[in-house]
């Protein structure tokens, strides 16, 4: 949930007139793609800055928590970088959606087990509230990545 506020804040800053006049930020979808790119780069970097916090979220059934922490950080950074370029945006969106869906069971496990709350500075209810936000992130990346709604010839403006 707090991450959603960060994503939304980046998106709103990109709406400021000097920024939205840039061709790469001229539409809401382009601003959403840039916001998600910056957001996921930042989120991925945090896996390297404070890996202990992310290690605590790894279910105990998975061996080597640090490996999963660092791998998900790499995927988030790579996906974020990919969202910044029109050429790689769709592929990056698919990768980020896969990551978001892959970590959803871990988030559900964490909410049920409540094992990381002693490591993370959030109240117990936060771990339950962030589960639906995972689906919000999937929807955001789907939209920002140009995967939905699909553009067809019928949705393009008529010439002249």
PyMOL commands that set and color helices and strands:
alter all, ss='L'
color gray80, all
select helices_A, chain A and resi 2-13+17-20+23-25+28-49+51-55+65-83+89-113+124-144+153-155
alter helices_A, ss='H'
color red, helices_A
deselect
rebuild
show_as cartoon
